[in-house]
Amino acid sequence: MATPATIPNETLLTAVESADNFDFHQHKDELTVFCLSNDTTSFAAPIGLLWPEVVEALREDNEDSIKEGKLPTWGFLPDDNTELNDLHPQRRISHAFFSSHIAPNSSARSEAIDATLTRWRQSGKFSNVIGGRLWRNELYPIYADPFRCLAHLQKGSVDGSADGVVFNVERAAAALFGVVTYGVHMTIFQRPAFGKEGEVMIWVATRSKTKQTWPGWLDNSVAGGIPSGMSPFESLVKESMEEASLAEDIVRKHTHSVGAVSYFFQKGRWLQPEVEFVYDLEIPSTLPEESDSFQPKPLDGEVEKFEFLPLSEVVARIHKGLFKPNCAVVLVDFLIRHGFITPELEPNYLEINTRIHSTFEYTQWARI
């Protein structure tokens, strides 16, 4: 069977750094905290982080609302500690939040943020993020507490919502607001048959060249965002059929939840703190390679092809930077969990483990 010796003697920290690439402390003085409302409880539990250009766009959106005879959607709190000078003639905005007339429930907030995004799309604002085909028409849930987000598996009222969701936002726009989003990633693999030599084999997807994001990059066996109203595992079952033609009974019977990874990703200007729930689907070693029942096949056009690759080739492609960054992180996690990366083989073992389980410096957001 495969051994750690099949892994090239080269650190995988570089691959992790490509996904966990935002330094919060370096930029915290530029950022505005995005909160639910103008009260101390809300300020202590931020929802996201905003760049100055997004804050300015929200202020302009208020002006447009007033011109239309409507109440403004957004409220702002200036930082009284801002030192005014020629470069900074106005006080920095420390907090942005929903105006007090927005009902304190997820539906009202969702409608308010959707109205703002619609105006931005119509005017061409942030077209490199939400313009044209980049708009996905898929809602992501945003939670009161990003680390207690399994709301669909438990009940309890938080901020006017029965499931902990404080609002829903268009998937493409999440990065504008610096909110935490969630996905599911699965590795389909097969060990050599008992007593036989060989490597672990992994199914690797190549993203379609027509994908809105990361076209042509390598991807995990199955992966996708968790839309509003779905649990992680049900999202995985859905993605497994839509992307990879995998039957529901196969996925439910053979898939195991094995943890989660998280990282603070910045693409261009925009912030994407992300959590991915991780799953393994092991093909029984007694089955022949590329057994039809477990073989992923493109279905919805999001995947160009699937390849059944030996582990050493997968690692080589990670080192070449061919994988979408977060997918490389999921595979690094796989290598650690299955003993292919160890403290003896990887000099950056502890940093890698820490970086792929990031907390986004979340406890510091409220202190900006």
N, C-alpha and C positions, 0 to 999 in steps of 0.2 A: 504494500500500500504506500501512499505518498508519505513523505517525511518532510520535516522542516528543511532538509538539505535541498529540496527542490526550489526553495525561495532564493532568488539572487541576493547576494550580500551587499545590499544597497538600501539605505534608509527610506522608509515610506513616509517620513515626516513631510517631505515636499508635497506629496499628494494631499495630505491632510491640510497643509497650509493653503492650498488652492481653494479649499472649501471654507475653512475657518480663517477668513482673511480680513476681517474688520476689527480694528483696534479701537474699542470704545473709548478708552482713556485718552487716546490721541485726539479724538474729535468731540469729546463731550461738551466743550465750551461753545461749539457751533450748533449744537442740537437743541431742539425744543421738545419737551416731554408732552406726549399726547395722552390725555386723560378723558374720563367719561364726563366729569362735571367739575364745577368750580367749588370744591369743598376739600377739606384736609384729608378725608378718607380716600377720596378719588386720587388726590395728589400722591398719596402714599402707595397707590397701586396703579402705576402707569400702564397704558395699553400699547403704546408705540413710541417711536422716535421720529422727529421731523427735521428735515433740512430747511434752512431759511427760505429757499425758493418755494417750498410747499406751504410754509406758513404765509408767505406773501400771497400765494395763490388762494389760500383760504380767506385772507382778508379781502382780496378782490372779489371773491365769491359773495362775501357779505355785502359788498357795495352793489353788486348786481342784484342781489335779493331785495335790498332796500329800494333800488330803482324800480323794481317790479311791484313795490308796495307790500313786500313780505318781510317778516321778521328775519334777522340774520341767523344763520345756522350755527356760527362758530363764536366762541368766546376766547379771550386771550388775557394772559397775565404777564405784564412786563417784569423784568428782573431789576429790582431796585438797586442792585449792586453793580449794574452796568456802568462802566466809566465812559462818559460821553466825551467824544473828541471829533476831529475832522473826519476820521475814518468811520466812526460810529456815532453819527449825530442823533440817533434814536436809541432808546433802550431796547436791549435784546428781549425777545419774547421767551420767557422761561417755560410757560405752560399754554397749551391750546386744548380746548375741550368743547363739547356740545353745549349750545346755549341752553339756558334754564327753561325755555318754553318747549324744548324737545322732551317729550314724555320719557320718563326713566324706564324704558323697556326696549328690548332688542328690536322690535318691529319699527318703532319710531326712529331709532338711531339708524337702522338699516336703510329706511326710506330717505332719511336726511343725507346720508353719505352717498347714496345712489344718485340723488338729485344733483349733488355737487359734481360727481363724476360725469354725469350726463352732460352738464354744462361744459365741463372741461373737454370732453370728447368733441362736442359740437364746435367749440372754439379752436380746436387743434392743440390745446395745452397738453403737455407731456405726451405728445404723439409717439415718442420713442418707447413709451411704456404701455399706454392704453389705446393707441391709435390703430385703426385698421384691423388686421387679422390678429393683432396682439390681444385684443379684447376677447375673453374666452367665454363669456356668458355662463360662468360657473361661479357659484358663491362659496367663499371660504368662511368658516365660523371663527370669530374672534372671542377669546375667553377672558373673563375677569382675572383669572390667575392662569398664566400660560403653562404652569407645571401641575395644574389640577384640571386637565382638559378632557378627561374621559367622561364627559357629561352625559353621553348617550347610554352609559352603562350604570348610571346612578342618578338619583334625584336629589333636589335641594335647590332652594331659590337663592340666586345671587344677582343683585342689582336688577331686580324686576324680571329675571328670566328663570324659568323652571329648570333649565339644563346648563346654566353657567355661561351660555353664549350671550355676550353683551351687544353684539351686532354681527351682521354678515356683510361681507365686502366682496366685490368682484375680484376674482383671483388675480388678474393682471395688475390691479391697483394696490395690492397688499404691500408691495415694496415701497410705494410712495409714502405710506404711513408707518413703515418700520414695525409692523405688527408680526407676532409669532404665528407661523403657519405650520401645517402638519401634513405628513404624507406616509405612505406605506411602501416598503421596498422588500422584495423577496429574492433570495438566491436559490435557484434550482440546481442541485448538484448530485453527483453519484460517486461513491467510493468504488475502488476495485473490488471485484468479487473476492471472497475469503480465500486466502492462500495464493492469490495471484498478484504479480507485480503490476505496478501502474500508478498513475496519478489520479487524484480527484479531478473529475470533469465538471465544468460549470457551463450552464447555458447563459450566453451573453447576447444582449440585443444591440442592434444598430438602429439608432433613431432615424426616422424618415427624413429625407432631405427637404421635405415640405413642412416639417414641424415649425411652429411659430418660434420655438426656443430651442437652442442647442441642436440644430439639424445636423444629422450625420455623425453625431458623437456616439460613443459606446454607452450602454445603459445596463442596469441590472436586469435579471430575468423578467421580472414584473415590477413596475413602479408606477406610482401616481399620487396626486394630491387627495386629501380626504375632503370631500365636499360637505357642505352644511347638511346636517340631518343624518349622517352615516357614521357608524362606528369604524374604527380602524380595520377590523377583520372583514366586515361586510364590504368595505371599500376595496380590500384586497381581492375578495371573491369577484367583485364586479370588474376590476382591472384585469384579473387573470383571464377572464373570458374575452373582454373587449380587446385587449392588446395581444393576447397570446393564445386564444382559442382553447384554454384549459377548462375542462369540464368542472362544474361546481363540486361534484362529489369527490373528485380527485383532490381538489384544493382543500376541501373541508376535512378529508380523512388524513392527508399526509403532511399538511402544513403545521408548523410549530412556531409560536411566538417566542422569540429569543432575545428580546430587549428593545432598546431604542438608541439612536445616535442623535446628536444635536451639534450645531455649529452656527457661527455668525458669519453669514456670507454677504459680501458686497459685490454687486455686479454693476460696473460703471459707477454711477453715483448712488444707486439705490440699495436699501438695506433689507436683507432677507434673513432674519433669525429663524431657523427652521428646526423642526423635530421630525425625525423619521422613525416610525415603528418598523422594526426589523423582523423578518420571518425567514425560516429555512423550509424548503421542501426537498427532502432527500428521496431520490429515486432508489428503490430497492436494488441492492447490488446483484441480486439474482436475476434481474431483468437484463436483456441485451441492451447494448448502447443504443441511444436514440429510440428507446421504446416509444411507440406511437402514442400511448395514453399519456405519457409525461412530456412529450415533445411539444414545446411551444411553437405556434405558427402564427404569423401576422394575420390580423383580422380587420381592424378598424383603420388601417393605413398609417398609424402612428409609428409602427416599427417596419423598417425596411427588410430586415432579416434577423434570424437567430443563428448563432454558432455554438457548437458544443466543443469547448476548448479545454485543454489541460490546464491545471492550475498554474504551472510555470509560465504559460503563454499569457494567461490573464494578468499575472503579476508584471510580466514584461510590458504589457500594454498600459498598465497603470503607470509604470515608470516613464513611458513615452508620452504620458499626458493625453491619452486618447479617450479616456472616460470622462463623462460629465462629472464635475468635481464631487458632487454629493454622492454619486454612485461609486466613485472610488473610495469614499469614506465607508460606505456600507460594506464594500469588499475588504477593506482593511479590518473592519470589525469582525468580519467572517474569519479572516486569517488569525486574528487574536483568539477568538472563541474556540477555534479548532486546533490551536497549538502550533500553527505554522509561523507565527511571530511570537517570540519569547524574549524575556529580558536579556538572555545570553546572546541572542542573534541580532537584536535591534537596540542600538545605543540610545535611541530616543523613545524607548518603550513607554516610560511614564508620561512624557509630554504628549505622545500620540493618544494614549488612553484618556488623558485629561481633555485634550482638544476635541476629541470626537464625542465627548459628553459635556458640552459647553452649557453654562447657565446664562450666557450672553451678558454677564455682569448685571443681571436683571436687578439685583438688590441695590445697585448703584444708580439706576435710572432715576429714582425719586430724589436723588441728591444733586441732580444737575442744577 
